[in-house]
Amino acid sequence: MGPRKRAAATVGTLIAAFLLPMAAQAPAQAAANAWTPGISPLHSGEYVERDIPGGADADRALKICALASGIACVSVGQGDGKQSIFHLYRCGTRSLSNFVDALSVLNNQTGGAEVRFTGPKVGTYKAPADPNVIWNFPNEATFDFNTMSIC
């Protein structure tokens, strides 16, 4: 192989060595901006809707969720501009995972039941039962919450 062919092969190898790692990083960087919020346990009949657009669409989805009497509707950000909306009705304490931002609650439980979020640094925040109020929580508190109690 002549010097020109070796130089061209070396340049080709260097370009491939530079571009391939960048291409492999692109999907990982996009995925790093999203997460999957979780509440555990989810009891029989409870469920979560994923990938609801944020803002007015998420508020509308909360209102639709809360049409059922006796339900607590919890919306939380996924980090990609979309929300996960949990439809909850069973009393008890649950563990939270990946609650980072954009937390809202529409509480249509009966009998004055509350939804309470607790974190080690911020203490307890409450969402009293009121089918006409969407309670919004600050992101710094949402990030700290590790448990939620209903009723």
Secondary structure, DSSP 4 states (H G I P E B T S, - for coil): --HHHHHHHHHHHHHHHHHHHHHHHHHHHHHHT----EEEPPPTT-EEEEEEESTHHHHHHHHHHTTSTTEEEEEEE-SSSEEEEEEE-S-EEEEEES--S-EEEEEE-STT-EEEEEETTTEEEEEE--TT-EEEE-HHHHHH--EEEE-
